[in-house]
Every structure is written in structure tokens, then in C-alpha cells.
Amino acid sequence: MGHPLLDCGSPRDLADLRQVIETKEELDIFEQLAGIVTADLASLEAAKRPQNWRQLPVDIRLGFGWADVQRQFPALEGHVSATIVAVCQRCLGPFELPLDVRLKLRFMQTDAVAVQQEGFDDWELDEEMLRPLDIIEEALIMALPLAAMHEASERCGALQEPAAPGDAEKLRPFAELRSKMNDTN
């Protein structure tokens, strides 16, 4: 086995082996996630883009096994934590966004019929083989917020800067819209 995250394997074989993967990787190994971060940071001026964000660590702990006693459904349980750089949608500045993902997955073929098993999320597979890196990457992407913002308001530039007296109109661009609409009617 060369690299446990990159090697393809059958979920059944991994479950039989009770394969454990514990490693620390750089964010750059996750190509799709890195592409999302790159696209987000492209909205910033070049001087404001953080450097070396691709080397941020991703801590991974995975364990394969069986979800049921009958050994019908291979399972994956684990924890992945990472920090990515994102653009705050309030202040439009870069910040570090922690991602913490707990995995408890039950693998099955797309056409399989099974009763939901409490505590497990069902993960349908189109193919017989899987690459652990793909599972982790998809879980991290699903953990991304729709609108990334600083968690603490005191860290957000938009919430710290008091508005200048002449900026009231900028903060409420549609404040006089109703009166203008009434004037035209």
C-alpha cells in the first residue's frame, strides 16, 4: 500500500482488515477543495490574499469496520479537522475557517435496498472501489458554510468599524425607495 488515502480499495476489504488511517496531510492534496478556496480568494486583491494556505494541515483519523453483525454493510467512522482560508461575506476580508467533520458512514451499492440504521449516514457507491481521500474531500466540501463569516463579531472588520456620519445612505441604499415609488404613482 503506497498512500492509504490515495489507494483505491474495496470497502469490504477495508472493513475486513479493520483498516485504520491516521495521518496529517496538507490542504493541497484535496484538489477540489483547494479549487474552491482558490476561487473564493480570487475575489481579493492580490496583496490581501494569504500566502501558503495550501500547506495548512488536515488531521485525519479513520477506521473501517462493519455496520452490522451480518457483515452486509462496510462502515467508516472517523474525524477530520482542517482550517481553510475563506473570505468573510460581511467584511470581505480573509480569515481562517475551522472545519470539524465527524464521519459515521455505511457503504452500500446504489441499487441496494436497506433499512436506515440509526447513527449511520448511508453512502451509496457507484463502483466497487473507493479512495478514502474522495470521501474525506466530499465531507469537507459539504461542511463548508453557504456564507463564510467570522465566528466572533469582534474579529470581523465590518462589525468593528463605526459608520461615518455621511455613510448612512450607503448603509441603507433603499431607504427612500418607498417614497420615490409613491411619488411616481
C-alpha positions in Angstrom: 0.0 0.0 0.0 1.6 3.3 -1.1 -0.5 6.0 0.4 -3.6 4.9 2.4 -5.7 7.9 1.3 -4.9 7.7 -2.4 -5.0 3.9 -2.8 -8.3 2.5 -4.1 -9.8 -0.3 -2.2 -13.0 -2.3 -1.8 -15.0 -1.1 1.3 -15.5 -4.8 2.2 -11.7 -5.5 2.1 -11.0 -2.4 4.2 -13.7 -3.4 6.7 -12.4 -7.0 6.9 -8.9 -5.6 7.6 -10.3 -3.1 10.1 -8.1 -0.6 8.2 -7.2 2.5 10.3 -5.8 5.6 8.7 -4.3 8.2 11.0 -2.4 11.0 9.2 -1.9 14.7 8.8 -1.9 16.0 5.3 -1.7 19.4 3.7 -4.8 21.0 2.3 -3.3 20.9 -1.2 -3.8 17.2 -1.5 -7.6 17.9 -1.8 -7.7 19.3 -5.3 -11.5 20.1 -5.5 -11.4 21.8 -2.1 -8.3 23.7 -3.0 -10.0 24.8 -6.2 -13.0 26.2 -4.2 -10.6 28.1 -1.8 -8.7 29.4 -4.8 -11.9 30.7 -6.4 -13.0 32.3 -3.2 -9.7 34.1 -2.7 -9.7 35.3 -6.3 -12.2 38.0 -5.2 -9.5 39.6 -3.0 -6.8 42.0 -4.2 -3.5 40.1 -4.8 -1.9 41.9 -1.9 -4.6 40.8 0.5 -4.5 37.1 -0.5 -3.0 34.9 2.2 0.2 33.0 1.2 0.9 29.4 2.0 -2.7 28.5 2.7 -2.3 25.3 0.7 0.1 24.0 3.4 -2.5 24.3 6.2 -2.8 20.9 8.0 -5.7 18.5 7.7 -5.8 16.0 10.6 -7.4 12.7 9.7 -8.4 9.7 11.8 -10.5 7.0 10.0 -11.4 3.4 10.9 -13.1 0.9 8.7 -15.3 -1.9 10.0 -18.8 -3.3 9.7 -22.1 -1.5 10.5 -23.9 -4.7 11.2 -23.3 -8.1 12.7 -24.2 -9.9 9.4 -21.4 -8.0 7.7 -23.6 -6.8 4.9 -22.6 -3.1 5.1 -19.0 -1.9 5.4 -18.7 1.2 7.6 -16.3 4.1 8.1 -16.1 6.1 11.3 -13.7 8.9 11.9 -12.9 12.5 12.4 -11.4 15.1 10.1 -10.4 18.6 11.2 -9.0 21.3 9.0 -8.6 25.0 8.8 -9.1 26.7 5.4 -8.8 30.3 4.4 -12.1 31.9 3.3 -13.4 35.4 2.5 -15.8 36.8 5.1 -19.1 37.7 3.5 -19.5 40.6 6.0 -16.2 42.4 5.8 -14.9 40.8 2.6 -11.6 40.1 4.3 -9.7 36.8 4.5 -9.9 34.7 7.7 -9.2 31.2 8.9 -12.3 29.0 9.0 -12.1 25.8 11.1 -13.9 22.7 9.7 -14.6 19.8 12.0 -16.2 16.7 10.5 -17.3 13.6 12.2 -17.9 10.6 9.9 -20.1 7.6 10.6 -20.9 6.2 7.2 -22.4 2.9 6.0 -21.5 2.0 2.4 -23.9 0.3 0.0 -24.3 -0.1 -3.7 -26.6 2.4 -5.5 -29.3 -0.2 -6.1 -29.2 -1.8 -2.6 -32.3 -1.8 -0.5 -31.7 -1.4 3.2 -33.4 -0.1 6.3 -31.9 3.1 7.7 -29.5 2.2 10.6 -29.6 4.6 13.5 -26.4 6.6 13.8 -25.1 6.0 10.3 -25.4 8.1 7.2 -25.8 5.9 4.1 -23.2 6.5 1.4 -24.1 5.0 -2.0 -21.3 3.8 -4.2 -21.5 3.6 -8.0 -18.3 1.5 -8.2 -16.9 -1.4 -6.2 -13.8 0.5 -5.2 -13.3 3.7 -3.3 -10.5 6.1 -2.5 -10.6 7.3 1.1 -9.4 10.8 0.0 -12.5 11.2 -2.1 -14.8 10.5 0.9 -12.9 12.9 3.1 -12.8 15.6 0.4 -16.6 15.4 -0.2 -17.3 15.5 3.5 -15.1 18.7 3.9 -16.8 20.4 1.0 -20.2 19.6 2.4 -19.1 21.1 5.7 -18.4 24.5 4.1 -20.9 27.1 5.1 -23.0 28.8 2.3 -21.8 32.2 3.5 -18.5 32.1 5.3 -18.2 34.7 8.1 -16.1 35.4 11.1 -17.5 33.4 14.1 -16.7 36.2 16.6 -18.1 39.6 15.7 -15.1 41.3 17.3 -12.8 39.8 14.6 -15.0 41.0 11.7 -13.8 44.3 10.2 -17.3 45.2 9.1 -18.7 45.0 12.6 -15.8 46.8 14.2 -15.7 50.0 12.1 -18.2 52.6 13.1 -20.0 54.2 10.2 -19.0 57.8 9.3 -21.9 60.3 9.7 -22.2 60.7 5.9 -22.4 56.9 5.3 -26.0 56.5 6.5 -27.2 56.4 2.9 -24.6 53.8 1.9 -25.7 51.5 4.7 -29.4 51.8 3.7 -29.4 52.1 -0.1 -33.1 51.5 -0.4 -34.2 53.7 2.5 -36.0 56.3 0.3 -37.2 53.9 -2.4 -40.8 53.7 -1.0 -41.2 57.5 -1.1 -39.9 57.7 -4.6 -42.2 54.9 -5.7 -45.2 56.7 -4.2 -44.2 59.9 -5.9 -44.3 58.3 -9.3 -47.6 56.6 -8.7 
